[in-house]
Every structure is written in structure tokens, then in C-alpha cells.
């Protein structure tokens, strides 16, 4: 086992996704994590890679959330996201500036862009990470080969085998080390007003070829569903709610608390609620101040999406349900009786004020 020659690769880069000239929230979350990772490395520098058309006005926003440098790839070919020009842009930046780590949001765009770019720059990529940290690889030195243990590696942790186990993955012999991270998993830093970043304008040149798709029309879906990732209070229902109609009692509780309704995958699979409301490994990761889980058993796939909530309340008739292992408060009983009583009590309390 030979120690890789990685001296030429320095710094932590974040793909700063923007859509319609607005930076996506995941970019700010990744910049916050990048600051932590950079602090544990010899270099403390964090660089955002901003790709698009007429997007230079977004630089100060990225600086406020932690970017020391912003590499701007600005070209008319990048107005809307298309795999080929965006992959060419990010891969060219990596080959030119040689970052040690590259973080990409696991959004619809990132899930397409990340693997494409990692293949082009001949490195690995760990998808859907929930934990990123700097450490040693192997985690435990191999007896007799302690000197071969590598230090200051990016350790990428993600659920594996359907969420039934957790895997920690490293990419010790190729650079950059690349990971995608689901929105809502990492936390933004508090923005620094007036912060400025060094701006580097870079354009590798774009020549349309047979890999370029042509966008004929952009049709935007209109939905009145609020994003559950922004909610301070979530009342979440699982299969134990019993039916789509029975979600009315959860909606009443959510209204009384000034919150929103969310659900588990079983509810979406049953057609009771749309996927936009799903919490969990294959849904959204949420961090509300209060999460009330009603009729949710607490499978690891669901818990992965809500365990960072400030306060978790579980209501379930099965006293052995795994959800009680992560709940701060648990009520064993029939949610059809408990939830309406809770709603009535909250309304009565508010009426006194």
C-alpha cells in the first residue's frame, strides 16, 4: 500500500447551486460544513463554485455564508441546467484548481451532476452522506501496518443496505474526495453581514456538441404545499393513522400549533399524501422545533430524516415501537383519542390568552 501523492490538492470546494439566479439553500448548508472540514485540514480555505449565466450578483451572498473565494463560471450556455455544459464547467474547475474535497448538494441537479463530474475527473463519490468529518483511514490501524494508516482523510458516512446499517466510506487514493449531501442534513452558519470573498472568473470555453440537450420550454409546476423543511412544527402521520381521511385530526392539531402536516413513506406509498410531505431517507430531512410522530413505528429510514428535531413527541399504541427510542416524550395509546384531546387542550389554552 503506497501513500497517495495528494500534495497538489488543497482546499474545500462547494458547488453553489443556483436556479433562476437564486442560490439554493443547500449551498449555504454545505458552506457551513465546509468551514468545519477546512478547520481540521492544513488549509482553512473554502471556495464556492458558482456556475450559471449572469450570476456574479450572487457572490456576496456566498461570502456571507462562509465562502473565502468564489470561482464564477459565467456563460450563456449555462443559463439553465443541462448535464453536459455544467459537467464540463465543474470538471474543468477541478482540473484547474485541484481541490482536496468537493461537496455537492444531493438535489435533482446534484444527483445528476456529481456522479458525472466524479467520473470525468477519475475519482470516487459517496452519495447521500449524513455525516462528514476529517479522520484516519482505516479507522482502526491494521496490526503490523500502523505506519500505512492515512491521516486527515474525508470520512463520509451514509445509510446503506436500505438504511439498515451505516457505512463510513473514504477515498484515500484519488483526489478530490467527493460527496453529495441531502438538503437539511447540515446546518448553515449565521451569515456575516458585509463579508467579501475573492472572486475568480474562469471560463473553460463551451462548444455545443451532440451531448448538449436543447431546452424547448420550461414549465414550472405550481403547488400550494409549503415546504416541510421550513416548518417550525410538524405533525407527522404514519400507517397507524389508518386512512387518508383520518389525517384530518392531524391537520387540526397542526393548525392549532401553527405547524404543518408531514408523513412517512408508508403513507405516500398508500396514496394518502403527496411525496412532497414525506420525511425520511427517501423523503426530506427536517429539523423542526417540535416533531409529533403519530402512528409512526420509527424505522431507521424515517428516523434518519427527523432525528435532529429539537423536541420529538411520539404517539403510538405499540409500547415497543422503535420511535420511542428517539422520542423526548412518548404517549402509548390510540392516536384517534389522544390527538383530538391534545388539539382541544391547545385550543382551550390559547383561548385563555
Buried (B, 14 or more C-beta within 10 A) or exposed (E): EEEEEBEEBBBBBBBBBBEEEEBBBBBBBBBBBBBBBBEEBEBEBBBBBBBBEEBEEBBBBBBBBBBBBBBBBBBEBBBBBBBBBBBBBBBBBBEEBBBBBBBBBBBEBBBBBBBBBBEBBEBBBBBBBBBBBBBBBEEEEEEEEEEEBBEEBBBBBBBEEEBEEBEBBBBBBBBBBBBBBBBBBBEBBEEEEEBEBEBBEBEBEBEEEEEBEEEEEEEEEEEEEEBBBEBEBBBBBBBBBBEEEBBEBBBBBBBBBEBBBBBBBBBBEBEBBEEBBBBBBBBBBBBBEBBBBBBBBBBBBBBBBBBBBEEBBBBBBEEEBBBBEBBEEBBBBEBBEBBBEBBEEBEEEEEEE
